[in-house]
Amino acid sequence: MPGRIKVAVIAGEVSGDLLGGDLIRALKLKVGSVSLMGVGGEALEAEGLVSLFDYSELSIMGISQVLARLPKLLMRIRQTADAIIAAKPDVLVIIDSPDFTHRVAKAVRAALPALPIVNYVCPSVWAWKPERALRMRPYVDHVLAILPFEPEAMETLGGPPTTYVGHRLASDANVLAVRAAQWAKGGTHARGETQRTCLILPGSRGSEITRLLPVFREAVEILARRSPGFRFVLPTVPRQADAVRAMLRDWPVEVEVRVGAQAKWDAFAQADVAMAASGTVILELGLCSIPVVSNYKADWLIRMMHKRIRIWTANLPNLIGDYVIVPEYFNESIRPGALARWMERLATDTPERRAMIGGFDAVWDIMRTEVPPGERAAAVVIETMAAKAARG
């Protein structure tokens, strides 16, 4: 491996940018020097990337937004592919955001067939549109998976070679700190102390919050009547703070609003139980050993497409553990009364709480890796480059 390599990288989301930053730092330690080009955010820019454009342009949600911005997106795909082709890098790493990154990769493969292309974060082919796995083979040489069941799923579906490199959350300093705090306070549940902290996590997108918070309000009112010792805390992101406070203004139960990333982790450390929107936060809570009930109210488009969704559960702890660890409710099946009773059972030392914590411990054991994800990802990138070179 040369002492200096040129890496083209594309990350379209904050999470992908963070993964890219970890990967590039590890590559620098292994090969000596790395020059960057492509698209990314603060983490990749800290490693020397000058992004071709503001990567937040790629953070769009919903078909209406995609259609409205389609001409510009198509222009950005062509711009990015042309820049990579002209730069002739030693490797292309595409990170998540498959609607954008995979289209760039196809164009680059057509022009530079010898260029190794690595896909960091496996597309959710195991959840829907499984045919995508086979279609990736012509333009992706290797996939770096962040979920332990994905290599087997990709092999079954005929996708490119896939390696589980680990999940960033399993070695995240905040998660480790909350796990330690939860372990330290574990005895309070057995002692039956009266005050319990219940997290309310309705999501970070406006549409999620609007759909779920009214249901959570009913559950909180029931829980407060049945168990007056509960304290309620709602962590949220800065851009949603005003909207959340406005929605909480007429609640009959006091709810503490915590704003920002650090405030969220502080709330997690104090929590006994959570009601949450389905999503990555369920895995965060699981790795932090905080019992949770998952809730999902889909918009009209997802309801129309539900028959194409192949997975038996929407929650990552359940998929990783391969059994029901986290109870989940969807759409009209969400019952505030059931949610309130789950909070009661999961906040104290009950068989339900012990079973869920045991499941989370199993998930932790499955997900933990001896080598940090960025370091393992860097090793696979180097191996892929060498294998591609050997094949000529």
HELIX and SHEET records of a PDB file:
HELIX    1   1 VAL A   14  VAL A   31  1                                  18    
HELIX    2   2 GLU A   42  ALA A   46  1                                   5    
HELIX    3   3 TYR A   55  LEU A   58  5                                   4    
HELIX    4   4 ILE A   63  ALA A   68  1                                   6    
HELIX    5   5 LEU A   70  ALA A   87  1                                  18    
HELIX    6   6 PRO A   98  ALA A  111  1                                  14    
HELIX    7   7 GLU A  131  MET A  136  1                                   6    
HELIX    8   8 GLU A  150  LEU A  157  1                                   8    
HELIX    9   9 ARG A  168  SER A  171  5                                   4    
HELIX   10  10 ALA A  173  ALA A  184  1                                  12    
HELIX   11  11 GLY A  187  ARG A  191  1                                   5    
HELIX   12  12 GLY A  206  ARG A  226  1                                  21    
HELIX   13  13 PRO A  238  GLN A  240  5                                   3    
HELIX   14  14 ALA A  241  LEU A  248  1                                   8    
HELIX   15  15 ALA A  261  GLN A  270  1                                  10    
HELIX   16  16 THR A  280  LEU A  287  1                                   8    
HELIX   17  17 TRP A  300  MET A  305  1                                   6    
HELIX   18  18 HIS A  306  ARG A  308  5                                   3    
HELIX   19  19 LEU A  316  GLY A  321  1                                   6    
HELIX   20  20 ASN A  331  SER A  333  5                                   3    
HELIX   21  21 PRO A  336  LEU A  346  1                                  11    
HELIX   22  22 PRO A  351  MET A  367  1                                  17    
HELIX   23  23 PRO A  373  ARG A  391  1                                  19    
SHEET    1   A 6 SER A  33  VAL A  39  0                                        
SHEET    2   A 6 ARG A   4  ALA A  11  1                                        
SHEET    3   A 6 VAL A  91  ILE A  95  1                                        
SHEET    4   A 6 ILE A 117  TYR A 120  1                                        
SHEET    5   A 6 HIS A 142  ALA A 145  1                                        
SHEET    6   A 6 THR A 162  TYR A 164  1                                        
SHEET    1   B 6 VAL A 255  VAL A 259  0                                        
SHEET    2   B 6 PHE A 230  THR A 236  1                                        
SHEET    3   B 6 ARG A 196  LEU A 201  1                                        
SHEET    4   B 6 VAL A 273  ALA A 277  1                                        
SHEET    5   B 6 VAL A 292  TYR A 296  1                                        
SHEET    6   B 6 GLU A 328  PHE A 330  1                                        
END                                                                             
